[in-house]
Structure formats: C-alpha cells, structure tokens
Amino acid sequence: MYPFTDGGLQNIWLANGYEIRHTPHGEGVVIQHLDALVESICTALAKSNASLSGVEFRYLRSAGLKQSQAGLAKLLGNDEQSIARWEKSGRPPAWADKLIRILYLGFADGEATIASAVHAINAIERAKRGKFIFCEIGAQWRSQRQDETAC
C-alpha cells in the first residue's frame, strides 16, 4: 500500500493504481488517473460522517473546488484570514464544514447554479492575476484578458 499525502493528507492509502519507479534521483511514484483519484478523494471527504480536519477542508477547497482562500471566502461570505485560520488550526466551524461539502458535491455533480458561482469566482481570481491587453481596431480600443486570443 502507498500513502497518498498530496496536500498534507495523512489518512489516504492506495491499494493499487500506482507504480514505484527507481530513478537516478531516487524513488518516484506514478499514479494512474490522478484526476479521477483526486475527485474520488474529494467525494469521500465530502460524504464522510466525521468532521473535516483543516487539511481535509483545504483539500476540498484547493483540489476539489480549485478555489483560493480568497475565492472561497467570497463564496462563504467570510474573509480570507478566517479560511487560513481554519485550515491551519485544523478546526473549521461546523457551518463551514457543511457548506464546503454542499458546494463541492454540487460542483462535482454539475449543479448549474453552484458550478456557475464557482466558475465566476475562479474567473475573478484569474482576472486579478492576469493582465489586460488592449488592441486598437479602427478608431476604437478593445480589451481582452491575457488568456484570450489576441485581438
């Protein structure tokens, strides 16, 4: 069995679906269908009866919802520092534990309203980090984000 410690997780073990390889730099591991594994882990965490630890909460946020702390704070109507504190202290409040599970399960299931909200927050977060490119066309200027096709 192989311990899967991605994102600080300590209680995930793989029975198969991985291969240990010896490289000139030491031992390495190849995990088959990693995206499907991450989705399966997030679903198991979201459906678990136990309260989420801070590490598990962070894993659902980052690997499952692909949200920054600031993005999740916007979805929850809270502040970024609270999210960081819950993840570090290991004790998210019960309401946040329940809400992140609902958000993840709805997002993973493709629930349009939840998925739309998560995608909108992700777009806002990307836009904060990206640059805008302006193109002059005729006598008009048009703006585009860096990740869009140039004018």
Secondary structure, 3 states (H helix, E strand, C coil): CEECCHHHCCCCEECCCEEEEEECCEEEEEECCHHHHHHHHHHHHHHCCCCCCHHHHHHHHHHHCCCCHHHHHHHHCCCHHHHHHHHHHCCCCHHHHHHHHHHHHHHHCCCHHHHHHHHHHHHHHHHHHCCEEEEEECCEEEEEECCCCCC
